[in-house]
């Protein structure tokens, strides 16, 4: 009886806190249409704030013109003062927003001339999904494949689209698995199945970039904008986690338009298992070894290449799969569980990785394979060093 009462209280608490992450997830599961409308309003809130000042800038001179009378009372003069003050604020804020600049995602930029196989695949996917525009392709040191839209100025109506591919993804997966992951993102960017979900999903990263811009380029004029987004962006990311999960499931369905369901199921499984293995086993071992030897100059991605050259052992795969199955669902994560993703594409059981005759890194990076690992490892060494120092200092 006590447990039943506690469950009722939790439900009651979530009902009255729909804008908490827990309340948003519950609302997305039980009232999907209402949740989508609320997320749309929340996502558009950033644009409403940005456009408020240009609207005031255009409308206030007209309002002031019609407020001025031949004979003015004290109340009318007070109203004029408020309107002029509003116009002044609108001018300053419009200029501040328009002058904001955003740093593009950093990484090793990949050019078509040097990586023909990779860009051939991207062109092929573009033909399938309707040529969604990708402006840049960069290689980074994280296990990630995603597309980031970076605003060209503070009003965010035009953006630069950057495809980020993690070197660990290429080192640890097969060319076909990476084909699946790229198809997911290009299809999601095109958003034919649900443009609204795709757009709301992209806003999660875009609004966060206002916080990053403020951290490096904050001025006296932009402080009000920064203050707004420092509160608004985390709120939107938290509230939109349900729509983000829907968009990730949509992305898996998009991949089916380019690849058969068994290969998509295997790609999804390999993505989750490999990421879990790297996070729980490989990187802790790298940090532990660096701590023991006192040398943080090891080359983690060069080592990773050797580990995955022939694929993980059956024991490692099975142990990691058990960890994934036992893992509790993270409310903060935008990625649905492995079981949900497989069920979404019509599979009940994961399709385990096959031995790798060739890794995606060797296939897609070609002659630049060693150079890419060398460049990315230079950055990773700095991160390993800082983590080792932090661990010892604590």
VMD Tcl script that draws the C-alpha trace (Angstrom):
set ca {
  {0.00 0.00 0.00}
  {2.87 2.35 0.77}
  {4.38 1.65 -2.66}
  {1.07 2.36 -4.39}
  {0.76 5.67 -2.51}
  {4.30 6.63 -3.48}
  {3.58 5.90 -7.17}
  {0.46 8.06 -7.01}
  {2.40 10.91 -5.42}
  {5.10 10.64 -8.12}
  {2.43 10.76 -10.82}
  {0.77 13.73 -9.11}
  {4.11 15.52 -8.84}
  {4.93 14.90 -12.53}
  {1.48 16.10 -13.58}
  {2.08 19.48 -11.99}
  {5.67 19.70 -13.25}
  {5.28 19.01 -16.98}
  {8.29 21.19 -17.82}
  {10.72 19.11 -15.80}
  {12.63 16.42 -17.73}
  {10.66 13.68 -16.00}
  {7.35 15.43 -16.59}
  {8.22 16.05 -20.25}
  {9.01 12.37 -20.83}
  {5.79 11.31 -19.15}
  {3.82 13.82 -21.20}
  {5.49 12.68 -24.44}
  {4.52 9.07 -23.69}
  {0.91 9.77 -22.67}
  {-0.08 12.89 -24.60}
  {2.20 12.98 -27.63}
  {0.24 15.65 -29.52}
  {0.09 18.05 -26.58}
  {3.78 17.47 -25.87}
  {4.69 18.19 -29.49}
  {2.75 21.45 -29.44}
  {4.41 22.51 -26.19}
  {7.85 21.63 -27.56}
  {7.10 23.63 -30.70}
  {6.18 26.63 -28.56}
  {9.28 26.14 -26.42}
  {11.55 25.84 -29.47}
  {10.01 28.90 -31.12}
  {10.56 30.85 -27.88}
  {14.16 31.53 -28.87}
  {13.09 33.03 -32.19}
  {10.36 35.04 -30.46}
  {12.98 36.59 -28.17}
  {15.35 37.35 -31.05}
  {12.64 38.86 -33.27}
  {11.03 40.91 -30.51}
  {13.60 43.69 -30.85}
  {13.50 44.11 -34.67}
  {9.70 44.20 -34.43}
  {9.94 46.95 -31.82}
  {12.51 48.74 -33.97}
  {10.09 48.81 -36.91}
  {6.87 49.47 -35.01}
  {7.96 52.01 -32.37}
  {8.59 54.94 -34.79}
  {5.05 54.48 -36.13}
  {3.62 54.29 -32.61}
  {5.54 57.41 -31.56}
  {4.36 59.28 -34.67}
  {0.70 58.62 -33.89}
  {1.15 59.29 -30.15}
  {2.47 62.83 -30.67}
  {-0.33 65.40 -30.52}
  {-0.34 69.20 -30.86}
  {-1.29 69.50 -27.20}
  {0.34 66.91 -24.92}
  {-0.71 66.04 -21.39}
  {1.72 64.80 -18.74}
  {0.43 61.25 -19.23}
  {1.06 61.47 -22.97}
  {4.60 62.78 -22.42}
  {5.22 59.88 -20.04}
  {3.94 57.46 -22.70}
  {6.23 59.06 -25.31}
  {9.17 58.64 -22.92}
  {8.40 54.92 -22.54}
  {8.09 54.49 -26.29}
  {11.38 56.30 -26.98}
  {13.07 54.18 -24.31}
  {11.64 51.04 -25.95}
  {12.91 52.20 -29.33}
  {16.39 52.82 -27.87}
  {16.47 49.36 -26.33}
  {15.29 47.86 -29.62}
  {18.09 49.60 -31.54}
  {20.78 48.47 -29.13}
  {19.50 44.87 -28.86}
  {18.97 44.47 -32.62}
  {22.53 45.61 -33.22}
  {23.84 43.30 -30.47}
  {22.04 40.26 -31.88}
  {23.02 41.04 -35.47}
  {26.68 41.40 -34.48}
  {26.87 38.04 -32.68}
  {29.27 35.55 -34.24}
  {29.52 31.82 -33.72}
  {32.52 29.53 -33.98}
  {32.11 26.60 -36.33}
  {32.67 23.15 -34.79}
  {36.40 22.47 -34.70}
  {38.16 19.42 -36.00}
  {40.20 18.07 -38.89}
  {38.37 19.30 -41.99}
  {37.93 16.66 -44.69}
  {37.99 17.66 -48.36}
  {36.45 15.74 -51.24}
  {39.70 15.58 -53.21}
  {41.49 13.77 -50.36}
  {38.63 11.50 -49.24}
  {36.78 10.49 -52.42}
  {35.11 7.36 -51.00}
  {33.57 9.23 -48.09}
  {32.21 12.02 -50.27}
  {30.99 9.56 -52.87}
  {28.88 7.98 -50.13}
  {27.58 11.39 -49.03}
  {26.61 12.25 -52.62}
  {24.84 8.90 -52.92}
  {22.90 9.55 -49.72}
  {22.10 13.05 -50.93}
  {20.47 11.57 -54.03}
  {18.37 9.25 -51.88}
  {17.18 11.85 -49.38}
  {16.79 14.87 -51.66}
  {20.17 16.62 -51.52}
  {20.12 18.08 -47.99}
  {22.93 20.65 -47.86}
  {26.11 19.80 -45.92}
  {28.66 22.60 -45.93}
  {31.56 21.05 -44.01}
  {32.77 17.62 -42.92}
  {35.14 17.37 -39.96}
  {36.83 14.57 -38.06}
  {36.89 14.65 -34.27}
  {38.07 12.52 -31.36}
  {34.67 11.48 -30.02}
  {32.41 8.54 -30.81}
  {29.84 10.61 -32.65}
  {28.15 11.11 -36.01}
  {25.99 14.22 -36.02}
  {25.14 17.33 -37.99}
  {25.39 20.72 -36.30}
  {23.71 23.85 -37.64}
  {25.73 26.95 -36.72}
  {23.98 30.34 -37.07}
  {25.64 32.80 -39.47}
  {24.54 35.66 -37.20}
  {22.46 36.18 -34.09}
  {19.09 35.81 -35.84}
  {19.80 32.18 -36.85}
  {17.77 32.15 -40.05}
  {20.77 31.09 -42.12}
  {23.12 28.41 -40.84}
  {26.29 26.53 -41.74}
  {25.78 22.77 -41.59}
  {28.72 20.74 -40.33}
  {28.82 16.94 -40.43}
  {30.93 15.72 -37.50}
  {32.36 12.21 -37.78}
  {34.24 10.76 -34.83}
  {37.50 8.99 -35.61}
  {36.61 6.28 -33.02}
  {33.50 5.52 -35.10}
  {35.66 4.89 -38.17}
  {38.27 2.91 -36.25}
  {35.81 0.63 -34.46}
  {33.08 -0.05 -37.05}
  {32.85 -1.58 -40.50}
  {32.27 0.51 -43.65}
  {28.67 -0.76 -43.80}
  {27.99 0.20 -40.17}
  {29.27 3.72 -40.85}
  {27.09 3.77 -43.98}
  {24.13 3.14 -41.66}
  {25.11 5.93 -39.24}
  {25.65 8.46 -42.03}
  {22.35 7.49 -43.67}
  {20.60 8.11 -40.34}
  {21.96 11.65 -40.07}
  {21.53 12.69 -43.71}
  {17.97 11.34 -43.68}
  {17.28 13.11 -40.40}
  {18.63 16.36 -41.83}
  {16.30 16.06 -44.84}
  {13.43 15.28 -42.45}
  {10.93 13.97 -44.99}
  {9.17 11.74 -42.48}
  {8.77 14.50 -39.88}
  {10.26 17.89 -40.68}
  {8.96 19.24 -37.38}
  {10.80 16.61 -35.32}
  {13.97 17.16 -37.33}
  {13.81 20.93 -36.88}
  {13.06 20.78 -33.15}
  {15.90 18.28 -32.74}
  {18.39 20.60 -34.47}
  {17.39 23.50 -32.20}
  {18.83 21.64 -29.19}
  {22.38 22.16 -30.48}
  {21.71 25.52 -32.10}
  {20.43 27.29 -28.97}
  {23.37 25.83 -27.00}
  {25.73 27.63 -29.37}
  {24.48 30.98 -28.06}
  {25.89 30.03 -24.67}
  {29.23 29.07 -26.27}
  {29.32 32.33 -28.23}
  {28.63 34.35 -25.10}
  {31.43 32.57 -23.24}
  {34.00 33.79 -25.76}
  {32.55 36.97 -27.32}
  {30.34 38.47 -24.62}
  {30.11 42.28 -24.64}
  {28.16 44.80 -22.62}
  {25.46 44.97 -25.30}
  {25.08 41.19 -25.65}
  {24.77 40.46 -21.92}
  {20.94 40.55 -21.93}
  {20.93 38.07 -24.85}
  {23.44 35.87 -23.04}
  {21.45 35.97 -19.81}
  {18.33 34.85 -21.66}
  {19.98 31.92 -23.46}
  {21.88 30.77 -20.37}
  {18.49 29.97 -18.86}
  {16.51 29.18 -22.01}
  {18.90 26.78 -23.80}
  {19.26 24.29 -20.87}
  {15.50 24.42 -20.35}
  {14.80 23.64 -24.00}
  {17.36 20.81 -24.09}
  {15.79 19.29 -20.99}
  {12.19 19.64 -22.13}
  {12.80 18.47 -25.71}
  {14.40 15.15 -24.77}
  {11.19 13.32 -25.72}
  {11.08 14.85 -29.20}
  {14.81 14.12 -29.58}
  {14.18 10.43 -28.92}
  {11.40 10.43 -31.50}
  {13.77 12.04 -34.00}
  {16.44 9.40 -33.30}
  {13.87 6.66 -33.97}
  {12.90 8.49 -37.17}
  {16.59 8.50 -38.14}
  {16.73 4.69 -37.87}
  {13.71 4.48 -40.18}
  {15.38 6.87 -42.64}
  {18.35 4.48 -42.79}
  {15.99 1.77 -44.07}
  {15.51 3.82 -47.24}
  {19.18 3.32 -48.11}
  {20.06 -0.04 -46.52}
  {18.22 -3.31 -45.74}
  {16.75 -3.85 -42.26}
  {19.27 -6.51 -41.14}
  {22.24 -4.28 -41.86}
  {20.52 -1.35 -40.14}
  {19.82 -3.54 -37.10}
  {23.45 -4.66 -37.03}
  {24.67 -1.07 -37.45}
  {22.46 0.12 -34.58}
  {23.67 -2.72 -32.36}
  {27.33 -2.12 -33.21}
  {26.94 1.60 -32.54}
  {25.57 1.09 -29.04}
  {27.87 -1.82 -28.09}
  {31.03 -0.12 -29.34}
  {30.23 3.18 -27.64}
  {29.55 1.31 -24.39}
  {32.80 -0.66 -24.69}
  {34.86 2.46 -25.30}
  {33.23 4.35 -22.43}
  {33.29 1.54 -19.87}
  {36.42 -0.40 -20.81}
  {38.81 1.18 -23.31}
  {39.06 4.78 -22.08}
  {39.22 3.85 -18.37}
  {42.11 1.51 -19.22}
  {43.90 4.29 -21.14}
  {43.54 6.67 -18.20}
  {44.57 4.00 -15.70}
  {47.69 3.16 -17.70}
  {48.59 6.83 -18.05}
  {48.17 7.26 -14.29}
  {50.36 4.24 -13.46}
  {53.18 5.08 -15.83}
  {52.93 8.81 -15.29}
  {53.03 9.24 -19.06}
  {50.04 10.77 -20.78}
  {51.79 10.85 -24.18}
  {50.36 7.47 -25.26}
  {48.45 7.56 -28.54}
  {44.92 6.38 -27.67}
  {43.52 6.29 -31.20}
  {46.53 4.47 -32.58}
  {45.95 1.92 -29.80}
  {42.25 1.84 -30.57}
  {43.02 1.01 -34.20}
  {44.97 -2.06 -33.09}
  {42.21 -3.19 -30.70}
  {39.51 -3.07 -33.38}
  {41.59 -4.17 -36.38}
  {40.04 -7.64 -36.19}
  {36.95 -6.70 -34.17}
  {36.20 -7.30 -30.49}
  {36.38 -10.81 -29.10}
  {33.15 -12.74 -28.51}
  {33.65 -12.47 -24.76}
  {33.99 -8.68 -24.92}
  {30.91 -8.41 -27.12}
  {28.79 -10.58 -24.84}
  {29.97 -8.82 -21.67}
  {29.26 -5.40 -23.19}
  {25.82 -6.53 -24.41}
  {24.95 -7.66 -20.88}
  {26.04 -4.28 -19.51}
  {23.88 -2.50 -22.08}
  {20.84 -4.62 -21.22}
  {21.27 -4.00 -17.48}
  {21.88 -0.28 -17.85}
  {19.14 1.93 -16.47}
  {17.54 4.39 -18.84}
  {19.11 7.82 -18.60}
  {16.49 10.57 -18.60}
  {19.06 13.01 -19.97}
  {19.93 10.88 -22.99}
  {18.31 11.70 -26.32}
  {19.16 8.23 -27.62}
  {16.45 5.55 -27.05}
  {17.42 2.16 -25.68}
  {18.75 -0.61 -27.92}
  {15.53 -2.60 -27.46}
  {13.37 0.36 -28.50}
  {15.49 1.10 -31.55}
  {15.46 -2.51 -32.72}
  {11.71 -2.84 -32.19}
  {11.21 0.38 -34.15}
  {12.76 -1.22 -37.27}
  {11.03 -4.59 -36.79}
  {13.69 -6.59 -34.92}
  {13.50 -8.20 -31.52}
  {17.08 -9.38 -31.02}
  {20.37 -7.54 -31.62}
  {22.51 -8.66 -34.54}
  {26.03 -8.93 -33.14}
  {29.12 -7.53 -34.89}
  {30.94 -9.63 -37.47}
  {34.74 -9.85 -37.73}
  {36.10 -6.77 -39.51}
  {37.88 -7.59 -42.79}
  {38.58 -3.86 -43.03}
  {37.67 -0.99 -40.73}
  {35.71 2.03 -41.92}
  {38.79 4.17 -41.18}
  {40.98 2.30 -43.66}
  {38.18 2.21 -46.24}
  {37.02 5.84 -46.08}
  {40.25 7.63 -45.07}
  {42.42 5.77 -47.57}
  {45.97 7.10 -47.83}
  {45.28 9.73 -45.16}
  {44.59 7.03 -42.53}
  {47.86 7.38 -40.56}
  {47.90 11.16 -40.84}
  {44.34 11.48 -39.49}
  {45.15 9.30 -36.48}
  {48.29 11.34 -35.81}
  {46.44 14.68 -35.91}
  {43.54 13.51 -33.73}
  {45.89 11.86 -31.22}
  {47.73 15.14 -30.71}
  {44.48 16.61 -29.41}
  {43.60 13.51 -27.40}
  {46.95 13.53 -25.59}
  {46.10 16.94 -24.15}
  {42.74 15.67 -22.90}
  {44.27 12.53 -21.38}
  {46.92 14.65 -19.65}
  {44.33 17.01 -18.16}
  {42.18 14.11 -16.92}
  {45.18 12.39 -15.32}
  {46.22 15.63 -13.60}
  {42.66 16.17 -12.38}
  {42.46 12.60 -11.05}
  {45.75 12.98 -9.15}
  {44.86 16.41 -7.78}
  {41.53 15.15 -6.45}
}
mol new
graphics top color blue
foreach p $ca { graphics top sphere $p radius 0.5 }
foreach p [lrange $ca 0 end-1] q [lrange $ca 1 end] { graphics top cylinder $p $q radius 0.2 }
display resetview
